[in-house]
Amino acid sequence: MHVPTTVMSMFVVFLMAPPGDATTDFPTMVSLDSPLCSFTRPTLRCDFRGAEQPVFLESNPVGDQGNGKGMVVFLENAKLLILNGDLCIDMVLRSIEQIIVMDSDDNGDSGDSGSCPHKKLRIRNVHMNSLPRGLSDIYMDSSTIDVFHPDGNKLQTLIVINSVIHQLNAKDDIYQGSIKVHSSKVHTIERLYVNTTNQVQFYKSVMNYIPENGVQLEYCSVDLTGSEITHYSNNSIIICNQRELLDDDFHGEYTCPEKK
């Protein structure tokens, strides 16, 4: 993943602006030392209301205060947030116009997400280009994500409410927890294979396109009530060995071998 050209252009403006220009404000680092942040264990809370410069979230913004373990970073009201996608820390992000997630290939850092047994993300009223790595719990409300690629090996809870996902692509099968998508829109589901989770629910939601065999649900409770697919084939959704199936007012088709 590369930094978009628009973001690089912003950096050039910050570096080239003449002395005294308002744009010479340095990018803001999320840390214990920032005057816009306050720390009360276990939460580092930062409010960037009124700040125009980009905000950077480092791998360990709390320094030596517990080495980041069990810490929560709460950020709100930023114009642009750039964060390391390998962060091993819980995050709450609210009212942020644009969030750019950079992985280890972008920033040269080996990252530490592989050592995080649990990693939670809660977002509200934000626009993200993608997700940080290794998330176990995701809560998304009134937000937009361009590329949604949850880690199937770690994901335990996914809740999406009143949101938009442009592309959902879970490259790994999901084997635990629950998935609940309410009153939301998913433009494309490239791949979503779920097995033995507690519940998969798409309630009053719209999926624009699912390719053949794009969604496979097995040994889980499935609720498609009030949802619809705009473009699909008969086997876009394959449901088998389901514990329970609710599909009242579902506008679409799925293959269900047990009913044949």
C-alpha positions as CSV (number, residue, x, y, z in Angstrom):
1,M,0.0,0.0,0.0
2,H,1.4,3.4,-1.0
3,V,0.7,6.8,0.4
4,P,-1.8,8.5,-2.0
5,T,-0.5,11.3,-4.2
6,T,-2.8,13.8,-2.5
7,V,-1.2,13.1,0.9
8,M,2.3,13.4,-0.5
9,S,1.3,16.8,-2.0
10,M,0.2,18.0,1.4
11,F,3.6,17.1,2.9
12,V,5.3,19.1,0.1
13,V,3.2,22.1,0.9
14,F,4.1,21.9,4.6
15,L,7.8,21.7,3.7
16,M,7.9,24.4,1.0
17,A,5.7,27.0,2.5
18,P,7.4,30.3,3.2
19,P,8.2,31.5,6.8
20,G,5.3,32.9,8.5
21,D,2.7,31.0,6.4
22,A,0.1,29.2,8.4
23,T,0.8,26.0,6.6
24,T,4.3,25.8,8.3
25,D,2.8,24.2,11.3
26,F,4.6,20.9,11.8
27,P,2.6,17.7,11.6
28,T,1.3,16.7,15.1
29,M,2.6,13.5,16.7
30,V,0.2,11.6,19.0
31,S,2.2,11.3,22.3
32,L,2.2,11.9,26.0
33,D,4.0,15.2,25.3
34,S,1.4,16.7,23.0
35,P,-0.5,19.7,24.4
36,L,-3.6,18.4,22.7
37,C,-3.5,15.1,24.6
38,S,-4.1,14.0,28.1
39,F,-3.3,10.7,29.7
40,T,-5.2,9.0,32.5
41,R,-4.3,5.3,32.6
42,P,-5.1,3.4,30.6
43,T,-6.4,6.0,28.1
44,L,-4.5,8.6,26.0
45,R,-7.2,11.0,24.8
46,C,-6.4,13.6,22.1
47,D,-8.8,16.3,20.6
48,F,-7.5,18.0,17.5
49,R,-10.4,20.4,17.0
50,G,-9.2,23.5,15.2
51,A,-5.8,21.9,14.1
52,E,-5.2,21.9,10.4
53,Q,-1.9,20.0,10.2
54,P,-1.8,16.2,9.7
55,V,-1.7,14.0,12.8
56,F,0.6,11.0,13.1
57,L,-0.1,8.0,15.4
58,E,3.2,6.2,16.2
59,S,3.5,2.5,17.1
60,N,3.8,3.3,20.9
61,P,2.4,6.8,21.7
62,V,2.5,6.2,25.4
63,G,6.2,5.6,25.6
64,D,7.3,3.7,28.7
65,Q,3.9,3.8,30.3
66,G,3.3,0.1,30.2
67,N,4.9,-0.4,26.8
68,G,1.4,0.1,25.2
69,K,-0.1,-3.1,26.7
70,G,-3.7,-2.6,27.7
71,M,-3.5,1.0,26.6
72,V,-6.3,2.8,24.7
73,V,-5.8,5.7,22.3
74,F,-8.9,7.9,21.8
75,L,-8.5,10.4,19.0
76,E,-11.1,12.9,17.6
77,N,-11.7,15.9,15.4
78,A,-8.6,15.6,13.1
79,K,-8.6,16.6,9.5
80,L,-6.1,13.9,8.5
81,L,-4.8,11.0,10.6
82,I,-1.9,8.8,9.4
83,L,-1.4,5.7,11.5
84,N,0.9,2.7,11.6
85,G,-1.2,-0.3,10.6
86,D,0.8,-2.6,12.8
87,L,-0.1,-0.8,16.0
88,C,-0.5,-3.1,19.0
89,I,-3.0,-0.9,20.9
90,D,-6.7,-0.5,21.2
91,M,-8.0,2.6,19.3
92,V,-11.2,4.7,19.4
93,L,-11.3,7.1,16.4
94,R,-14.2,9.7,16.1
95,S,-15.0,12.6,13.7
96,I,-11.9,12.3,11.5
97,E,-12.2,13.5,7.9
98,Q,-9.6,11.1,6.5
99,I,-7.6,8.3,8.0
100,I,-4.7,6.7,6.1
101,V,-3.4,3.4,7.4
102,M,0.2,2.6,6.5
103,D,1.5,-1.0,6.8
104,S,5.0,-2.1,7.6
105,D,6.0,-2.1,3.9
106,D,5.2,1.6,3.7
107,N,7.1,2.8,6.8
108,G,9.9,0.3,7.0
109,D,8.8,-1.0,10.4
110,S,8.5,-4.7,11.0
111,G,5.4,-4.1,13.1
112,D,4.1,-5.9,16.1
113,S,0.5,-6.8,15.3
114,G,1.4,-10.5,15.2
115,S,2.1,-10.4,18.9
116,C,-1.3,-8.8,19.8
117,P,-3.7,-11.5,21.1
118,H,-6.5,-8.9,21.2
119,K,-6.7,-5.6,19.3
120,K,-9.8,-3.5,19.2
121,L,-10.9,-0.7,16.9
122,R,-14.0,1.5,17.4
123,I,-14.7,4.2,14.7
124,R,-17.5,6.7,14.4
125,N,-17.9,9.3,11.7
126,V,-14.6,8.7,10.0
127,H,-13.3,7.8,6.5
128,M,-10.5,5.2,6.3
129,N,-8.6,3.9,3.3
130,S,-8.2,0.4,5.0
131,L,-7.9,-1.4,8.3
132,P,-5.0,-1.8,10.7
133,R,-3.7,-5.4,10.8
134,G,-4.6,-8.1,13.3
135,L,-7.8,-6.7,14.7
136,S,-9.9,-9.0,17.0
137,D,-12.8,-6.6,17.5
138,I,-14.2,-4.0,15.1
139,Y,-17.0,-1.6,15.8
140,M,-18.0,0.7,12.9
141,D,-20.7,3.4,13.1
142,S,-21.6,6.0,10.5
143,S,-18.3,5.6,8.7
144,T,-16.7,4.7,5.4
145,I,-13.9,2.2,4.6
146,D,-12.5,1.9,1.1
147,V,-10.9,-1.6,1.5
148,F,-12.1,-3.7,4.3
149,H,-9.9,-6.7,4.9
150,P,-10.4,-8.3,8.3
151,D,-8.0,-10.8,9.6
152,G,-10.0,-14.0,9.7
153,N,-7.6,-15.8,12.0
154,K,-8.1,-13.2,14.7
155,L,-11.5,-11.6,14.2
156,Q,-13.9,-12.3,17.0
157,T,-16.5,-9.5,16.7
158,L,-17.5,-7.3,13.7
159,I,-20.3,-4.8,14.1
160,V,-21.1,-2.4,11.2
161,I,-23.9,0.2,11.6
162,N,-25.1,2.9,9.2
163,S,-21.8,2.6,7.3
164,V,-20.4,2.1,3.8
165,I,-17.8,-0.4,2.8
166,H,-16.5,-0.1,-0.8
167,Q,-14.8,-3.5,-0.9
168,L,-14.9,-6.4,1.6
169,N,-12.2,-9.0,1.1
170,A,-11.5,-11.5,4.0
171,K,-8.7,-13.5,2.6
172,D,-8.7,-15.9,5.5
173,D,-11.7,-17.9,6.7
174,I,-13.5,-16.6,9.8
175,Y,-14.0,-19.3,12.5
176,Q,-15.2,-17.5,15.6
177,G,-17.3,-14.8,17.1
178,S,-20.1,-13.0,15.2
179,I,-20.6,-10.7,12.3
180,K,-23.4,-8.1,12.3
181,V,-24.0,-5.6,9.5
182,H,-27.0,-3.3,10.1
183,S,-28.5,-0.7,7.8
184,S,-25.3,-0.5,5.8
185,K,-24.1,-0.7,2.2
186,V,-21.3,-2.9,0.8
187,H,-20.4,-2.2,-2.8
188,T,-18.5,-5.4,-3.4
189,I,-17.9,-8.5,-1.4
190,E,-15.0,-10.2,-3.0
191,R,-14.6,-13.0,-0.4
192,L,-16.3,-13.8,2.9
193,Y,-16.0,-17.4,4.1
194,V,-17.4,-18.0,7.6
195,N,-17.5,-21.3,9.5
196,T,-18.8,-22.1,13.0
197,T,-19.3,-18.5,14.1
198,N,-22.2,-17.7,16.4
199,Q,-24.0,-15.5,14.0
200,V,-23.8,-13.8,10.6
201,Q,-26.3,-11.1,10.2
202,F,-26.9,-8.7,7.3
203,Y,-30.0,-6.8,8.4
204,K,-31.6,-4.2,6.2
205,S,-28.4,-3.8,4.3
206,V,-27.5,-3.6,0.6
207,M,-24.8,-5.5,-1.2
208,N,-24.2,-4.2,-4.8
209,Y,-22.1,-7.1,-6.1
210,I,-21.1,-10.6,-5.0
211,P,-19.2,-12.8,-7.5
212,E,-19.8,-16.5,-7.8
213,N,-18.9,-18.3,-4.5
214,G,-18.0,-14.9,-3.0
215,V,-19.8,-15.7,0.3
216,Q,-19.8,-19.1,1.9
217,L,-21.5,-19.6,5.3
218,E,-21.3,-22.9,7.1
219,Y,-22.3,-24.2,10.6
220,C,-23.5,-20.8,11.8
221,S,-26.7,-18.9,12.3
222,V,-27.6,-16.7,9.3
223,D,-29.9,-13.7,9.2
224,L,-30.5,-11.9,5.9
225,T,-33.7,-10.1,6.9
226,G,-34.6,-7.1,4.9
227,S,-31.4,-7.1,2.9
228,E,-30.8,-7.2,-0.9
229,I,-28.2,-7.9,-3.5
230,T,-28.2,-5.8,-6.6
231,H,-25.9,-8.0,-8.9
232,Y,-25.4,-11.7,-8.2
233,S,-25.6,-15.2,-9.5
234,N,-27.5,-18.1,-8.0
235,N,-24.4,-19.3,-6.2
236,S,-23.0,-16.0,-5.1
237,I,-24.0,-17.0,-1.5
238,I,-23.6,-20.6,-0.4
239,I,-25.2,-21.5,2.9
240,C,-24.8,-25.0,4.2
241,N,-25.3,-26.8,7.5
242,Q,-26.7,-23.7,9.0
243,R,-27.9,-23.7,12.6
244,E,-30.7,-21.2,11.7
245,L,-31.7,-19.3,8.6
246,L,-33.7,-16.1,8.6
247,D,-34.4,-14.5,5.3
248,D,-37.7,-12.6,5.5
249,D,-37.9,-10.0,2.8
250,F,-34.5,-10.9,1.5
251,H,-34.1,-9.8,-2.2
252,G,-31.5,-12.0,-3.7
253,E,-30.6,-15.7,-4.2
254,Y,-28.4,-18.2,-2.4
255,T,-27.6,-21.8,-2.7
256,C,-28.7,-23.9,0.2
257,P,-27.8,-27.6,-0.4
258,E,-29.9,-29.0,2.5
259,K,-33.1,-27.7,0.8
260,K,-32.6,-29.6,-2.4
